[in-house]
Amino acid sequence: MSTTRDERLGLSFPQQAWDLFRIQLTNWRWSWPQMVLTGMLAPLVSIAALGLFARSSGPAATEYVLTGSVTMAILFETQNRIASNFAFMRGNGAFEYYAALPVRREALILATLAAFSLLSLPAVAVTLFLGSALLDVPLTPSPLAPLCLLLALLPSAGLGALIGSRSGTIEQASSLSLATTLLMMAAGPVAVPPGLLPDALVWIGHLNPAVYAADSLRHSLTTPAALSALADMAVLATFAGAVWGLTSTRMHWRARYGRRTTSPAADPSSQKGAPS
């Protein structure tokens, strides 16, 4: 089996991903309490607002509000954070720095996903348990719950990486990511049962990964249904593979930041008669 350039220089792909994972965690070690606060603020406000009508609409509606709010916390903590982080790294030359090292961009993408997924867990857990208490929704987690949570994180994290790596500034990335988050929460039965939505929004929801993320959480945390959860996870895995593949191919790396070479024909010092 042939080895890659990076492996010949002494760094295997797992080592690259592990080192970059620790770098990302180190960069955010002082700000994670603020991340927990901001990550659960909007979902808890959503629980308080939507819970008013959900209680009168039956237990199914409160389950939608709970799992939809957890999905919102995931979007805020992964998609928005990763988009801002990638835009910041692109703006300050971090991509150029990492590209000059024996590091593959896939390792940076994987390390960033792992770091921000880990950092998002406190806000997701607080939203889940506080929301369960406020809405009186009992939690009956199934063995598929951890895998459902992981697959719920992947598409939103991939969208954040794609938005951030293609944005010119961190402000642009933040605005685009926030707009995408709000659209994903509104497009389909994410936090509201399909019976209370227009048919057009229900149809659009079939193309929205946030709908499948909320469904997988509901089918593994509140009303366990193994077959439905597996179907949701299959769709989420497809979304995740597509968006992460697109991010990996569209993210500028060595091709953009490679050293420019001057051809002899364009270099005046290489022409005959040029003064030394």
GIDAZI-V666196 format. One line per field, one symbol per residue. burial: b if it has 9 or more other ideal C-beta (glycine too) atoms within 8 Angstrom, else e. A space follows every 50 residues. Layout:
burial = ???
This chain:
burial = eeeeebbeeebebeebbbbbbebbbeebeeebeebbebbbebbbebbbeb beebbebeeebbbbbbbbbbbbbbbbbbbbbbbbbbbbbbbeebbeebbe eebbbebbbbbbbbbbbebbebbbebbbbbbbebbebebeebebbeebbb bbbbbbbbbbbbbbbebeebebbbebbbebbeebbebbbbbbbbeebeee bbebbeebbbbbbbbbbbbbbbebebebbbebbebbbebbeebbebbbeb bbbeeebeeeeeeeeebeeeeeeeee
